[in-house]
Structure formats: C-alpha cells, structure tokens
Amino acid sequence: MVKEIGHFIGGKTVAGKSGRFADVYNPNTGEVQAKVALASEEEMAAAVENAAAAQPGWAAKNPQVRARVMMKFIQLVNAEKEELAQMLSSEHGKTVPDSHGDIQRGVEVAEFCLGIPHLLKGEYSESAGPGIDMYSMRQPLGVAAGITPFNFPAMIPMWKMCPAIACGNAFILKPSERDPSVPMRLAELMIEAGLPEGILNVVNGDKVAVDAILDNEIIQGVGFVGSTAIAEYVYSRGTASGKRVQCFGGAKNHMIIMPDADMDQAVDALIGAGYGSAGERCMAISVAVPVGEATADALVEKLIPRVESLKIGPSTDREADYGPIVTQQALERVRGYVDLGVEEGATLAVDGRDFSMQGYENGYFMGGCLFDNVTKDMRIYKEEIFGPVLSVVRAKTYEEALDLPMSHEYGNGVAIYTRDGDSAREFADRINIGMVGINVPIPVPLAYHTFGGWKRSAFGDLNQHGPDSVRFYTRTKTVTSRWPSGMKEGAEFVIPTMN
C-alpha cells in the first residue's frame, strides 16, 4: 500500500485536507512509493497562524535555551543518521554515502547555531553624548519561511530552519514535493529535542503553497533555493509583499585547468565534482576549461576512460559513484540536452544516454556524458543541465579562459587548478563569482562562512548560513537613552548632535 505523507503543523503530523496529492517515486525502480499532500492556501494560512501564536514565547526564551534545543537536535540527528540517509536515498536517488554528506553539511550549520548567544550580542556605546548611552540589539523577524529544493532535502532545510529558529523566529518549511520524508522527520526530531510546538511547521505543496507563503502578511522573511527563473519570481513577488527575501538560483560552474596543473588531480576533481550525485548539485562543475591545445588534449585523453568506467548503481550500492536521476521527467530533460549538444555540433566523446541498470530497468539511470569542443554560443554551455554531463570548452589563453565564467550570466562557483600561486591569487581577486576554489573543485564554504553566488545565481543582499544568516533572520534595533539627571530643561528644536 502506498503511504500518504501529510504535513507537520503544531508539533504533530496532520493529514492533508486539499484532496490534492503528488506522487513520490523511488528513482531506482520507477515505482510510486508514497503520495504527498499538496497544501491549499487555507492550510498554509492555518500553519502560519499556528506559528505566529507560538513565536513570542519562543523569542522570550534566552539564547542559551534555544542553543540547548539545537544541541539536542544535533545529537538526535547524529544518532539517526543512517536511517535518515537511507530514507533520503530512497526518494532522491543519491547514494547512501552521499546522503550522509547531505545530512552532515546540514548538521554543521546547526552546530554553528550553538553559538547563538554570542552571535546575537549587540553593541553598546557609553556616554555617546552628554549623559547619553546608546546600544543596539538583534531581535527576530517573527515568522520566516523556507522553500527548499529536491537535490539536498536534509542540508538546505537545516541551512534555513536552524538559524531562523536559533534567532527566535518560528519557521514554515515548504520542502520539495519530490522527496519530503526527511524534512518531515527532521521536524519530529526538533520537537523531540525540546522545540515548542508550532515553532517549526512543515507544509508540503506546490506553487499554490509557494504563492501562499509569498502573499501571507504574517511571514516576514523568505529563503529560497532552486532554479533561477523561480528564484527571480519568488524574489520579485516576495519583496513586492514587503518581505525580506533571499533567493539562490541556477549555476554553470567552470573549472579552469592551467598548463602547469597536476593533470591527474584535475581529472579526479572533474570526475567527482562533475558526476557526483548524478550532477544534481548547484555547485557541480559542468564546464572544464583547459588552457592551450596541449592541455586540452591531455585532459580529454584522461577524462574519456574515467567517464566510461564510472560505476553507476542503485542508491543502496555504497560502491557506486552515483545513482539514478530524481524523476523520469528530469531524466528526459537531461537526455534532451545531450541530443541538443550533438545537434549544435559539439563532440560527444562519451555517450551515456542509453545506459540501463540490470535489474533496475525502470529506474531513472543515465551514464556519464562528456562533450568536447563546446563553444560559448551553444545552449548546452549557456544553460544549466543538472545531470551527469561535463562540457569541455577549449581556451587558447588564460585571458580567454577567464572571460568564460566572467561573462556567463551565472556566478555561483568557479575553480582553478594550477601550481602557480600568483596566478591563483590574481584569479581569485578578479573573478566575478561568489565562491572560488583554488585546487578545490567544489568550493562550498563551511558553516561559519557564508554561501552565496553572484549575478543571476542569487537575488538579495545576504547569503546563506554563517554570520549572514543571523543578519537575515533578525532586525537591528538601536536605543538611545538619557536619564533625568542629565537632561536639560525646556524643549529642543534642533536635531540632536553629540557636540
């Protein structure tokens, strides 16, 4: 029997009332394993009202209390990590070891939030003027919301909800309807950790739920991760409603390989960063840019056998390099891009379109694909494919290589492989990309720094996790005080100064 997944509201699981459901597939087999409820506007409004009622009491708790709840949550997640990883893999398709990484990177943000008593400290100026003291404090927004994608169903929900909750907000999470089980379980673990009922609500849904979040007057802040088109939509509609909004969109991450690079290290990096998780990562390297024909020839010669020998298997195979793509629709989309690349004239050096997994013929599997001689006018270069497809764009010079990511509309991540420290430093200084790797293929910052791209990879002024998350989920209030003993008699008609 196919199970039904509802919502998590008011500290408990509740059934959906809209009568609308979406299928949740097992990407390994193509079978429907669950049906997830899609919330109505009324259901979302009820969840928000529940959160708003609970939030003042939670904000009144001192930060140490909130940090202790987060500490217990971390312990519970770590104790259940294997079960969570198995659950995640069964709905997403990434391998179980990869799912462990998904969970761990989310836990690290929860660990950062243990420092919330320090992170929320304001500033104080004694005697800023005659008998005048001035101080600032950070206070929660109230109710915030997160709209998170399918490709990291543990990590990104924790990136959103943990800082928001630690700062004293209530939080509405709208996870992807493709893999909703892990976010639901994380909410249960938060309650078990001591979070008051109503502070974290998981409302499953589609565009109806998203629009209900964006239009709800109670919700003060919204975070989103997904495609650029949707990110721009969420940002525009959310800010038009007076909300604080941060949105992170698509990517086309380049890796430049200099002639002096260690070629074996560069190839290892491209294989892992390009094909891990079937390429369904916003920080995946999808474009390799070798500088010089000799570098390009050597790179492609080493890449071809490595791509051909990639081990593809079900998500339960711990030895597999990657598993299936998340849905049949996504698989067809990626295959369509490979067809397009051939039509555009790129050289398909490795063709994985017809890969089939024995015993899993109905699963959403695809072999690794490698394009050579890709040019920047091709759609397979311009657009995000989000699959196990790597494109090689040959550059004659360093300046030509540098211009490719510099002139691309996306600016999420970039990497350079070189032994030359001066070139690397100059590259990091000049490049107009939000996250830079030097001999590091996937430069995802750790939790105490911030994550975010530039250009059309991000909308909004503040990044995810790190100090920016505290700034995003709080407002600064500044108080100027003077007591009667220091006051002059009579009205003052000029603007106050500190003279």
C-alpha positions in Angstrom: 0.0 0.0 0.0 1.3 3.4 -0.9 1.7 5.6 2.2 0.4 9.1 2.4 2.6 12.0 3.6 0.7 14.9 5.1 2.1 18.0 6.9 3.8 18.7 10.3 1.8 21.5 12.0 1.6 22.4 15.6 4.1 19.8 16.7 2.4 16.8 15.1 1.8 15.1 11.8 -1.6 16.0 10.2 -3.3 14.8 7.1 -3.7 17.0 4.1 -7.2 18.5 3.5 -6.9 19.8 0.0 -7.6 16.5 -1.7 -4.6 17.1 -4.0 -1.5 14.8 -3.9 1.8 14.4 -5.8 3.5 11.1 -6.4 6.8 10.4 -4.6 8.9 7.9 -6.7 11.7 5.5 -5.9 14.2 6.6 -8.6 15.9 3.2 -8.5 12.8 1.4 -9.7 10.4 4.0 -11.1 7.7 2.9 -8.6 5.4 5.2 -6.7 6.3 4.7 -3.1 4.2 7.5 -1.5 1.7 10.3 -2.1 2.4 13.6 -0.6 -0.3 16.1 0.2 -0.3 19.4 -1.6 -1.5 22.2 0.7 -4.2 24.7 0.0 -4.0 28.4 0.8 -6.2 27.7 3.8 -3.9 25.0 5.1 -0.9 27.3 4.7 -2.6 30.2 6.5 -3.5 27.9 9.4 0.1 26.8 9.8 1.3 30.4 9.7 -1.2 31.4 12.3 -0.1 28.5 14.5 3.5 29.6 14.1 2.7 33.2 14.9 0.9 32.2 18.1 3.9 30.2 19.3 6.7 32.6 18.3 6.5 35.2 21.1 7.0 32.6 23.8 10.0 31.1 21.9 11.6 34.5 21.3 11.3 35.3 25.0 13.5 32.2 25.8 17.1 33.3 26.4 19.5 32.3 23.7 21.1 29.6 25.8 17.9 27.7 26.0 17.5 27.9 22.2 21.1 26.7 21.8 20.4 23.7 24.1 17.5 22.7 21.9 19.8 22.9 18.9 22.4 20.8 20.7 19.9 18.1 21.5 18.6 18.2 17.9 22.2 17.6 16.7 22.5 14.6 19.0 19.3 13.1 17.7 20.1 13.6 14.1 23.6 12.0 14.5 22.1 9.1 16.3 19.6 8.5 13.4 21.9 9.4 10.6 22.0 6.0 8.9 18.2 5.8 8.9 17.8 9.3 7.6 20.4 8.6 4.8 18.5 5.5 3.7 15.2 7.5 3.7 16.8 10.3 1.7 18.4 8.0 -0.9 15.2 6.1 -1.4 13.4 9.3 -2.6 16.2 11.3 -4.1 18.4 8.5 -5.7 21.8 9.7 -4.5 23.9 7.0 -2.9 23.7 6.4 0.8 27.3 7.7 1.5 26.4 10.9 -0.5 23.2 11.2 1.6 25.4 11.1 4.8 27.3 14.1 3.4 24.0 15.9 2.7 22.9 15.4 6.3 26.4 16.2 7.8 26.6 19.6 6.0 23.2 20.5 7.4 24.3 19.4 10.9 27.3 21.7 10.7 25.0 24.7 10.3 23.1 23.5 13.4 26.5 23.3 15.2 27.2 26.9 14.1 23.9 27.9 15.7 25.1 26.7 19.1 27.0 30.0 19.3 23.7 32.0 19.0 24.2 33.6 22.5 27.3 35.2 21.2 26.1 35.8 17.6 23.0 37.8 18.9 25.1 40.2 21.0 24.5 43.8 20.1 26.8 46.9 20.6 27.0 49.4 23.4 28.4 52.9 23.5 28.6 54.6 26.9 28.5 58.4 27.0 27.8 58.8 23.3 26.7 62.3 24.3 26.2 64.2 27.5 24.6 61.7 29.8 23.5 59.6 26.7 24.1 55.9 26.2 23.4 54.1 23.0 23.0 50.4 22.4 21.7 48.1 19.7 20.1 44.6 19.8 19.1 42.0 17.3 15.5 40.8 17.5 13.8 38.1 15.5 11.6 38.8 12.4 8.7 36.8 13.8 7.6 34.2 11.3 10.0 33.2 8.5 9.7 30.6 5.7 12.0 28.5 3.6 11.3 27.0 0.2 13.9 24.3 -0.5 14.8 22.1 -3.5 14.9 18.3 -4.1 18.6 17.9 -4.5 19.6 18.5 -0.8 16.5 17.5 1.2 18.4 17.5 4.5 21.1 20.0 4.1 19.2 23.0 2.8 16.2 22.7 5.1 18.7 22.8 8.0 20.5 25.7 6.4 17.3 27.6 6.5 15.4 26.5 9.6 18.3 26.2 12.2 19.5 29.8 12.1 15.9 31.1 11.9 14.8 29.1 14.9 18.0 29.8 16.9 17.4 33.6 16.3 14.0 33.2 18.0 11.7 33.0 14.9 9.0 30.5 14.1 9.6 28.8 10.8 7.5 27.5 7.9 9.3 24.9 5.7 8.0 24.1 2.3 10.3 21.3 1.1 10.4 19.8 -2.4 7.4 17.5 -3.0 9.8 15.1 -4.7 11.5 13.9 -1.5 9.6 15.2 1.5 10.2 12.4 4.1 13.5 13.6 5.6 12.2 17.2 6.2 9.2 15.7 8.0 11.4 13.5 10.2 13.7 16.4 11.0 10.7 18.4 12.3 9.8 15.4 14.5 13.3 15.4 15.9 13.2 19.1 16.6 10.1 18.5 18.8 11.9 15.6 20.5 14.8 17.9 21.1 12.5 20.3 23.1 11.4 22.8 20.5 7.9 24.1 21.4 5.0 23.0 19.3 4.3 25.4 16.4 7.8 26.9 16.1 8.7 24.6 13.2 5.9 23.6 10.7 6.5 21.6 7.5 3.9 22.3 4.9 4.2 20.2 1.7 2.9 21.6 -1.5 3.4 23.0 -5.0 3.0 26.5 -6.5 -0.2 27.1 -4.5 1.8 26.7 -1.3 4.6 28.9 -2.5 2.3 31.7 -3.5 0.5 31.4 -0.2 3.9 32.0 1.6 4.8 34.9 -0.6 1.4 36.6 -0.1 1.0 36.0 3.6 1.3 39.2 5.6 2.5 37.5 8.7 5.6 35.9 7.2 8.4 38.5 7.3 11.2 36.7 5.6 11.6 34.0 2.9 14.6 32.0 1.8 14.5 30.0 -1.5 16.9 27.7 -3.4 16.0 26.4 -6.8 16.2 27.4 -10.5 16.9 31.0 -11.5 13.5 31.5 -13.1 11.7 30.5 -9.9 14.2 32.4 -7.7 13.5 35.6 -9.6 9.8 35.0 -9.3 10.0 34.4 -5.6 12.2 37.4 -5.0 10.0 39.7 -7.0 6.7 38.6 -5.6 8.1 38.3 -2.0 9.7 41.8 -2.0 6.6 43.3 -3.6 4.8 42.0 -0.5 7.2 43.8 1.8 9.2 40.8 2.8 12.9 40.3 3.3 13.8 37.7 0.7 17.0 35.8 -0.2 16.9 33.5 -3.3 19.5 31.3 -4.8 19.2 30.1 -8.4 21.0 28.3 -11.1 24.6 27.8 -11.9 27.1 27.0 -14.6 30.3 26.3 -12.7 33.6 26.4 -14.6 36.9 24.8 -13.7 39.9 26.3 -15.4 42.9 23.9 -15.9 46.2 25.7 -16.4 49.1 24.1 -18.3 51.1 23.7 -15.1 48.2 21.9 -13.2 48.7 18.4 -11.9 46.6 16.7 -14.6 45.7 13.6 -12.6 44.5 15.8 -9.7 42.4 17.9 -12.1 40.8 14.8 -13.7 40.0 13.4 -10.3 38.4 16.7 -9.3 36.3 16.9 -12.5 35.1 13.3 -12.2 33.9 13.8 -8.6 32.6 17.3 -9.0 31.0 16.8 -12.4 29.4 13.4 -11.9 28.8 13.1 -8.1 25.1 12.9 -7.2 24.5 12.5 -11.0 25.4 16.1 -11.4 22.3 17.2 -9.5 24.2 19.8 -7.4 24.1 23.6 -7.8 27.9 23.5 -7.1 28.7 20.8 -9.6 31.4 21.5 -12.1 29.7 21.3 -15.5 32.3 23.1 -17.6 36.0 22.2 -17.9 38.2 24.9 -19.5 41.7 23.7 -20.3 44.1 26.4 -21.4 46.1 25.6 -24.5 45.6 22.7 -27.0 48.2 20.5 -25.4 46.4 20.9 -22.0 43.0 20.2 -23.6 44.2 17.1 -25.5 45.9 15.7 -22.4 42.8 16.4 -20.3 40.3 14.8 -22.7 42.5 11.8 -23.2 42.5 11.1 -19.4 38.8 12.0 -19.0 37.3 9.6 -21.6 38.3 6.3 -19.9 37.4 7.7 -16.5 33.9 8.7 -17.6 33.4 5.4 -19.4 34.3 3.5 -16.3 32.1 5.4 -13.9 30.2 2.9 -11.6 26.5 3.7 -11.7 24.2 1.8 -9.4 21.2 1.9 -7.1 21.3 4.3 -4.3 21.9 1.4 -1.9 25.1 0.5 -3.6 27.8 2.1 -1.4 30.4 1.5 -4.0 28.6 3.3 -6.8 29.9 6.6 -8.0 26.3 7.9 -8.4 22.8 6.6 -8.6 19.7 7.5 -10.6 18.3 10.9 -11.5 15.5 12.0 -9.3 12.5 11.6 -11.7 11.6 10.4 -15.2 10.9 13.9 -16.3 14.4 15.1 -15.1 16.0 12.2 -16.9 14.3 13.0 -20.2 15.3 16.7 -19.7 19.0 15.7 -19.4 18.9 13.3 -22.3 17.3 16.1 -24.3 20.2 18.4 -23.6 22.6 15.7 -24.8 20.6 15.4 -28.0 20.8 19.2 -28.4 24.6 19.2 -27.9 25.0 16.8 -30.7 22.7 18.9 -32.9 24.7 22.0 -32.0 27.9 20.4 -33.2 29.7 19.5 -30.0 31.8 16.3 -30.0 30.1 13.7 -27.8 33.2 11.9 -26.6 31.3 9.7 -24.2 27.6 8.9 -24.7 25.7 7.6 -21.6 22.2 8.2 -22.9 21.3 4.5 -23.4 22.7 3.2 -20.1 20.4 0.6 -18.4 20.9 -0.9 -15.0 20.3 -4.6 -15.0 17.5 -5.5 -12.5 16.5 -1.8 -12.4 15.4 -1.3 -16.0 12.6 1.0 -15.0 14.8 3.2 -12.8 15.9 6.7 -13.9 19.6 5.8 -14.7 21.9 7.6 -17.1 25.5 7.0 -17.9 28.1 9.8 -17.8 28.3 12.0 -20.9 31.4 14.0 -21.9 31.3 16.7 -24.6 34.4 18.2 -26.2 34.8 21.2 -28.5 31.8 23.0 -26.9 31.6 26.7 -27.7 30.1 29.5 -25.6 27.3 30.1 -28.1 25.8 26.6 -27.6 22.8 26.2 -25.3 24.5 23.2 -23.6 27.1 25.8 -22.4 24.7 28.6 -21.6 22.0 26.6 -19.7 22.1 24.5 -16.5 21.7 20.9 -17.4 21.7 19.4 -13.9 22.7 16.0 -14.9 25.9 13.8 -15.4 27.1 15.8 -18.3 30.5 17.6 -18.5 31.4 20.0 -21.3 35.0 20.8 -22.3 35.4 24.4 -23.7 38.9 24.8 -25.1 40.6 28.2 -24.4 43.8 29.3 -26.2 44.9 31.6 -23.4 44.3 32.3 -19.7 42.5 35.6 -20.5 40.2 33.7 -22.9 39.6 31.1 -20.2 38.9 33.8 -17.6 36.4 35.5 -19.8 34.1 32.5 -19.9 32.9 32.5 -16.3 33.3 36.3 -16.1 30.8 36.8 -19.0 28.4 34.0 -18.1 25.1 35.0 -16.6 25.5 32.7 -13.6 28.0 33.3 -10.9 27.7 30.6 -8.3 31.0 28.8 -8.1 34.3 28.6 -10.0 37.6 26.8 -9.6 41.1 26.9 -11.0 43.8 24.2 -11.0 47.3 25.5 -11.1 50.7 25.2 -9.3 51.3 29.0 -9.7 50.3 30.9 -6.5 50.5 34.3 -8.2 48.1 33.2 -11.0 45.7 31.7 -8.4 45.7 34.9 -6.3 45.1 37.1 -9.3 42.3 34.8 -10.4 40.6 34.9 -7.0 40.8 38.7 -7.0 39.5 39.3 -10.5 36.7 36.7 -10.9 33.2 37.9 -10.5 31.9 34.7 -8.9 30.6 34.3 -5.4 32.5 31.1 -4.4 36.0 30.4 -5.6 38.1 27.2 -5.4 41.9 27.1 -5.8 42.7 23.4 -6.5 39.4 22.7 -4.8 36.6 21.7 -7.2 33.5 22.3 -5.1 34.2 25.4 -3.0 31.2 25.2 -0.7 32.1 27.3 2.4 31.9 25.8 5.8 29.1 26.7 8.1 30.8 29.6 9.8 31.3 31.4 6.5 28.5 32.3 4.1 27.3 30.5 1.0 26.1 32.5 -2.0 26.6 33.3 -5.7 26.7 36.4 -7.7 24.9 37.7 -10.8 21.8 35.6 -11.7 22.7 32.9 -9.3 21.4 34.9 -6.4 18.8 37.6 -5.6 19.0 39.5 -2.4 21.7 41.1 -0.3 22.5 38.4 2.3 23.9 34.9 1.9 23.0 31.6 3.5 24.4 30.3 6.8 27.3 31.9 8.7 27.0 35.5 10.0 24.7 36.5 7.2 22.1 34.1 8.4 21.9 35.8 11.7 21.6 39.2 9.9 18.9 37.9 7.6 16.7 36.4 10.4 16.9 39.3 12.7 16.3 43.1 12.8 18.6 45.6 14.5 17.0 47.9 17.0 19.1 50.8 18.3 18.2 52.5 21.6 19.4 56.0 22.6 18.8 56.7 26.4 19.3 59.6 28.7 18.1 59.7 32.3 16.6 62.8 34.0 19.7 63.8 35.9 21.4 64.5 32.6 18.5 66.3 30.9 18.2 70.0 30.1 15.0 71.7 30.9 12.9 73.0 28.0 12.1 71.9 24.5 14.9 71.3 22.0 14.1 72.3 18.4 17.3 71.4 16.6 18.3 67.9 15.6 20.3 66.2 18.4 24.1 66.1 17.9 26.9 64.8 20.0 28.7 68.2 20.4 
